[in-house]
Amino acid sequence: MIIINLLYIGIDDTDSPDGMCTTYLASQIINEFKENGIELADYPRLIRLNPFARHKTRGNGGVSLKILNDEKASLAKEIVLSKVEELSMFDCDNTNPGVIFYEGDITKEMEDYAFRAIYEFITIEEAEEFGKSIGCEIHKFKKGRGIIGSIAAISLPLSDFTFELLAYRASENYGTKRQIDYESVYKMDKETFPDTFENIDYSENYIAIEPKTPCPVLYGIRSDSVEALEKAKEIVQVQEPIVDWCIFKTNQHTDMHIQKARDIASMKQFGCYCITGEVKNKPTIIDGGHMFFYIGDKSGEIECGAYEPTKNFRKIVSHLIPGDVIQVYGGIGEQNTFNIEKFQVIKLNDIVYQNPICECGKRMTSAGKNKGFKCKKCGKRIESSEKVPVKIKRNLENSKFYETPVSARRHLSKPLCRMKF
């Protein structure tokens, strides 16, 4: 039996809202590895963490690389630390890079830590203590918050995974409008979907492969296969230089962040869950365009939100009525509101209670509390104050899933095209 000794490298928190991207930094490291005869043992990994964490990078994702732990391992470490020093956005107060090197097998406790980083909130102190306990070589820059994601990025098992191809711009073009031929993106989507996905939001005419930040990424295409990405890259046309590109293996679009909650009361702030509950009130929209309603179970109730960026998804949510039973997927944010990523109808309420209809055909109105009903048209009155059940037609379907649009979808949320029904 051949035992392969590996060196795992984790990098996180090198970017800022104003620029840089940890994947680009990784691509530059990989290029220098190649120049020095250092080969990767697998695709580089891009691991997204808890989207509701209080302190996070722009995309909240760490990168990991895996190489042979041979005579060139020391050189590899030097290259990594040099590139992090050179390219990280140290001027940003919230950029606190962390790098870890780890030799040995990925253990169950490391896997458990990685899932915690996706499900919950881990402090820098906790991460450092854990890293030392398993023998990591830890390098903190500034506060070193990036060690949290760096350890998770090397440790997370990927039973379900996708790939993302990222193309990078020339530095002189950072911050300028990306020169992507949109017609070629539509062509690419038509010829490669569903092997590639999340390319376009047709409802908003939104090109989703194009970032909206001044980072080095020109475009990113997501897929279940490397072959589909290579085909997609050949189809997409741009009018500016592509200085580099790289394919990452990732947990994006896997719902890996979602835990099945026991009940509503068991859910915690900043956690990500799926939970079944009964709709308690008609969804209402407030100033700013956000829509809210409550669901409940035997343990309690929680407010659910479909926010303005979800656009037409709010119209779907508006069709919910009290008595509907749904399973919602998402996470609990700063205001303790459950942010909906998608929901499945478990059982629709198709009975509502309305005022009775008069003999003359007009629907009656209340004659006062406990005074029955009256007809405004003919004047007839009835003593009963009980409303009558009426079967209604619904605009939603039992068992069907409904999801937010591509333009508002989180990195980890699994799109319906990847769900096996």
C-alpha positions in Angstrom: 0.0 0.0 0.0 1.4 3.4 -1.1 1.1 6.1 1.5 1.0 9.6 0.0 2.1 12.4 2.3 0.2 15.6 1.5 0.5 19.2 2.5 -2.8 21.1 2.8 -2.9 24.9 2.3 -5.7 27.1 3.4 -6.1 30.8 2.6 -8.9 33.3 3.5 -9.8 36.9 4.1 -7.5 38.5 1.6 -10.0 40.6 -0.3 -12.2 43.7 0.5 -15.3 45.3 -1.0 -13.0 47.5 -3.1 -11.0 44.7 -4.8 -9.0 41.6 -4.8 -10.4 38.0 -4.7 -8.9 35.1 -2.8 -9.5 32.9 -5.8 -7.3 35.2 -7.9 -4.6 35.1 -5.3 -4.8 31.3 -5.4 -4.5 31.3 -9.2 -1.3 33.3 -8.9 0.1 30.9 -6.4 -0.8 28.0 -8.7 1.0 29.7 -11.6 4.2 30.1 -9.5 3.9 26.5 -8.3 3.9 25.4 -11.9 7.0 27.5 -12.7 8.7 25.7 -9.8 7.5 22.2 -10.7 5.0 22.0 -7.8 1.9 20.1 -8.9 -1.6 20.2 -7.2 -2.9 16.8 -6.1 -6.5 17.9 -6.9 -8.5 20.9 -8.2 -8.1 24.0 -6.0 -11.1 24.3 -3.7 -13.4 27.2 -3.1 -15.4 26.6 0.1 -18.2 29.0 1.0 -19.0 29.4 4.7 -22.1 30.5 6.7 -23.7 33.3 4.7 -25.2 34.7 7.9 -22.0 35.0 9.9 -21.5 38.4 11.6 -18.0 38.9 10.3 -17.3 37.7 6.8 -15.5 38.4 3.6 -17.3 39.7 0.5 -18.2 36.2 -0.7 -17.4 34.5 2.6 -15.3 31.8 1.0 -11.9 30.3 1.8 -9.6 28.6 -0.7 -7.5 25.5 -0.2 -4.8 23.7 -2.2 -3.3 20.2 -1.8 0.2 19.3 -2.9 2.7 16.5 -2.2 4.6 17.1 1.0 8.0 16.5 -0.5 11.3 18.4 -0.8 9.5 21.3 -2.5 7.0 21.8 0.4 9.2 24.5 2.0 9.3 26.4 -1.2 5.6 26.1 -1.6 5.0 27.7 1.8 7.4 30.5 0.9 5.4 31.2 -2.3 2.1 31.2 -0.5 3.1 33.6 2.2 4.9 35.9 -0.3 1.8 36.1 -2.5 -0.5 36.8 0.5 1.8 39.6 1.6 1.9 41.0 -2.0 -1.7 40.8 -3.0 -3.9 41.1 0.1 -5.9 44.3 0.6 -4.2 45.2 3.9 -5.4 48.8 3.7 -9.0 47.7 4.4 -9.8 47.5 8.1 -11.9 44.4 7.6 -9.3 42.5 5.7 -7.5 40.1 8.1 -5.8 37.3 6.2 -5.1 33.9 7.6 -3.0 31.1 6.1 -2.6 27.5 7.5 -0.5 24.6 6.5 -1.4 21.1 7.6 0.3 17.8 7.2 -1.5 14.5 7.7 -5.0 13.0 7.3 -8.2 15.0 7.5 -9.8 13.8 10.7 -13.5 13.5 11.8 -12.9 16.4 14.3 -11.6 18.6 11.4 -14.7 17.7 9.3 -16.9 18.6 12.3 -15.1 22.0 12.6 -15.7 22.7 8.9 -19.5 22.1 9.2 -19.6 24.3 12.3 -18.0 27.1 10.1 -20.8 26.6 7.6 -23.7 26.2 10.1 -22.6 28.5 13.0 -20.2 31.3 14.1 -16.6 30.6 15.1 -14.3 33.1 16.7 -10.7 33.7 15.8 -9.7 32.5 19.3 -11.6 29.2 18.8 -10.1 28.7 15.4 -6.6 29.3 16.6 -6.9 27.0 19.6 -8.4 24.2 17.3 -5.7 24.7 14.7 -2.9 24.3 17.2 -4.6 21.2 18.7 -4.5 19.4 15.4 -1.0 20.5 14.5 -1.6 23.3 11.9 1.1 25.8 11.1 -0.7 29.0 11.5 0.1 32.4 10.0 -2.1 35.4 11.0 -1.9 38.8 9.3 -3.4 41.7 11.3 -6.2 40.1 13.3 -5.9 36.9 11.3 -9.6 36.2 11.0 -8.9 34.3 7.8 -7.7 31.3 9.8 -11.3 30.4 10.5 -12.1 29.8 6.9 -8.7 28.5 6.0 -9.0 25.5 8.4 -12.6 24.9 7.1 -11.5 25.1 3.5 -9.0 22.2 3.9 -11.3 20.1 6.2 -14.7 20.1 4.6 -15.7 16.8 3.0 -17.4 17.2 -0.4 -19.9 14.4 -1.0 -21.8 16.9 -3.2 -19.9 19.5 -5.1 -19.9 21.7 -8.2 -17.2 23.4 -10.2 -16.7 27.1 -11.1 -14.5 28.5 -13.9 -13.2 32.0 -13.1 -11.7 34.2 -15.7 -9.5 37.1 -14.6 -9.0 40.6 -15.9 -5.9 42.7 -16.5 -5.2 44.9 -13.5 -5.5 48.1 -15.6 -9.2 47.2 -16.1 -10.1 46.8 -12.5 -13.1 49.0 -11.6 -14.2 49.5 -15.2 -17.2 48.0 -17.0 -16.5 44.5 -18.0 -16.4 44.0 -21.8 -18.5 40.8 -22.1 -20.5 40.0 -25.2 -23.9 39.4 -23.6 -25.3 37.7 -26.7 -22.6 35.0 -26.4 -23.6 34.4 -22.8 -27.2 33.8 -23.9 -25.8 31.4 -26.5 -23.7 29.6 -23.9 -26.6 29.2 -21.6 -28.8 27.8 -24.3 -26.1 25.3 -25.4 -24.9 24.1 -21.9 -27.8 24.4 -19.5 -28.4 22.5 -17.2 -24.8 21.2 -17.2 -24.0 24.9 -16.4 -26.4 26.9 -14.4 -27.0 30.3 -12.7 -25.7 32.0 -15.9 -28.7 34.4 -16.5 -31.7 35.6 -14.6 -34.2 35.8 -17.5 -36.9 37.4 -15.4 -34.6 40.4 -14.8 -32.5 40.2 -18.0 -29.5 39.9 -15.6 -26.2 38.4 -16.6 -25.3 36.5 -13.5 -21.8 35.3 -14.6 -20.6 39.0 -14.4 -19.5 40.3 -11.0 -20.7 43.7 -9.9 -17.7 44.5 -7.8 -14.3 46.0 -8.8 -12.5 42.6 -8.3 -10.1 40.8 -10.7 -12.8 38.4 -11.8 -14.1 39.0 -15.4 -16.7 36.3 -15.2 -17.6 33.1 -13.4 -19.4 30.1 -14.8 -20.8 27.3 -12.6 -21.3 23.7 -13.5 -21.6 20.1 -12.5 -18.7 19.1 -14.8 -15.3 20.4 -15.9 -16.1 19.4 -19.5 -19.2 21.7 -19.6 -17.1 24.6 -18.3 -14.5 24.2 -21.0 -17.2 24.2 -23.6 -18.8 27.3 -22.0 -15.5 29.1 -22.0 -15.2 28.6 -25.8 -18.6 30.1 -26.4 -18.4 33.2 -24.2 -16.8 36.1 -26.0 -15.1 39.1 -24.4 -13.6 42.3 -25.7 -10.8 42.6 -23.1 -7.8 40.5 -22.2 -8.2 37.4 -20.1 -4.9 37.2 -18.2 -5.6 34.0 -16.4 -8.4 31.5 -15.6 -8.8 28.7 -13.1 -11.4 26.0 -12.3 -12.3 25.4 -8.6 -14.0 22.5 -7.0 -16.6 24.0 -4.6 -19.5 23.5 -2.3 -21.5 26.2 -4.0 -25.2 25.4 -4.8 -25.3 22.3 -2.6 -27.4 23.5 0.3 -24.6 22.4 2.5 -25.3 25.2 4.9 -28.9 24.0 5.6 -29.6 22.0 8.7 -32.9 20.3 9.3 -34.3 22.0 12.4 -36.1 19.9 15.1 -38.6 22.7 15.6 -38.8 26.5 15.4 -37.7 27.0 19.0 -34.4 25.0 18.4 -33.2 27.4 15.7 -30.5 29.9 16.6 -29.6 33.3 15.2 -27.1 33.3 12.3 -27.9 29.6 11.7 -29.2 28.1 8.4 -32.1 25.7 8.4 -35.0 24.1 6.7 -38.1 24.1 8.9 -41.8 23.2 8.4 -44.5 25.4 9.8 -48.0 26.7 9.3 -48.5 30.1 7.8 -50.0 32.3 10.5 -50.9 35.5 8.6 -51.2 36.9 5.1 -47.8 38.2 3.9 -47.6 41.9 3.9 -45.2 44.3 2.2 -43.6 47.3 3.9 -41.8 50.4 2.8 -38.6 49.4 1.0 -40.4 46.5 -0.8 -39.7 43.8 1.8 -42.4 41.2 2.5 -42.9 39.5 5.9 -45.2 36.8 7.4 -45.0 34.4 10.3 -44.9 30.6 10.4 -45.5 28.5 13.5 -45.3 25.0 15.0 -46.0 23.6 18.4 -42.8 25.2 19.8 -43.4 28.8 18.7 -43.4 31.2 15.7 -40.8 33.0 13.6 -41.0 35.9 11.2 -40.1 35.0 7.6 -38.8 37.6 5.1 -38.7 37.8 1.3 -36.6 40.9 0.7 -36.9 43.5 -2.2 -33.9 42.0 -4.1 -35.9 38.8 -4.6 -38.2 40.7 -7.0 -40.9 38.5 -8.4 -40.4 35.8 -5.7 -42.3 38.2 -3.5 -45.4 37.8 -5.7 -45.2 34.0 -5.2 -44.9 34.5 -1.5 -47.9 36.9 -1.6 -50.1 33.9 -2.6 -49.6 32.2 0.8 -52.6 32.3 3.2 -53.1 31.4 6.8 -53.3 27.6 7.2 -50.9 26.7 4.4 -48.1 24.4 5.6 -44.7 25.0 4.0 -41.1 24.0 4.5 -38.8 27.0 4.2 -35.0 27.0 3.5 -32.7 29.9 4.6 -31.1 31.5 7.5 -31.7 33.7 10.5 -30.2 37.2 10.2 -29.4 40.2 12.4 -33.1 41.0 13.1 -33.9 37.4 14.0 -36.0 37.1 10.8 -35.8 33.9 8.7 -34.5 34.9 5.3 -36.2 32.7 2.7 -34.0 31.1 0.0 -36.7 28.8 -1.3 -39.8 27.0 0.1 -41.8 23.9 -0.7 -45.6 23.7 -0.3 -46.4 20.8 2.0 -50.2 21.3 2.1 -52.3 24.1 0.8 -55.3 25.4 2.7 -58.1 25.5 0.1 -60.9 26.4 2.5 -61.5 30.0 3.6 -64.3 31.3 5.8 -66.4 34.1 4.4 -69.6 36.0 5.1 -72.7 34.1 3.8 -74.3 35.0 0.5 -77.9 36.4 0.7 -80.8 34.9 -1.1 -80.6 37.8 -3.5 -77.1 36.9 -4.4 -75.3 39.7 -2.6 -72.6 38.8 0.0 -73.8 39.9 3.4 -71.9 42.1 5.8 -71.6 42.0 9.6 -74.5 43.4 11.5 -72.3 44.0 14.5 -70.5 41.8 17.1 -72.6 38.7 17.7 -75.5 40.2 15.8 -75.3 38.1 12.7 -75.2 39.4 9.1 -77.2 41.8 7.0 -77.7 42.4 3.3 -77.1 45.9 2.1 -79.0 45.2 -1.1 -82.3 43.8 0.1 -82.1 44.4 3.9 -82.5 40.7 4.9 -80.8 39.7 8.2 -79.7 36.4 9.7 -79.0 35.8 13.4 -76.0 33.4 13.0 -72.6 35.0 13.3 -70.7 32.0 11.9 -68.9 32.5 8.6 -69.3 29.7 6.0 -66.5 27.6 4.5 -65.7 28.2 0.8 -63.4 26.1 -1.3 -61.0 28.3 -3.3 -58.7 27.9 -6.2 -55.0 28.5 -5.3 -52.2 29.9 -7.4 -49.7 27.6 -5.7 -49.3 23.8 -6.0 -48.9 21.2 -3.4 -45.4 19.6 -3.2 -43.9 22.2 -5.5 -40.7 24.1 -4.7 -40.4 27.9 -5.3 -37.0 29.6 -5.3 -35.6 33.1 -5.3 -34.4 34.4 -8.7 -30.8 33.9 -9.9 -30.0 37.5 -9.3 -30.8 37.2 -5.5 -29.6 33.6 -4.9 -26.9 32.9 -2.3 -23.7 31.0 -3.3 -24.6 27.9 -1.2 -28.3 27.7 -2.1 -29.1 24.7 -4.3 -31.1 25.7 -7.4 -34.1 23.5 -8.4 -32.2 22.4 -11.5 -29.8 20.5 -9.2 -32.4 19.0 -7.0 -33.3 15.4 -7.7 -37.1 15.0 -7.6 
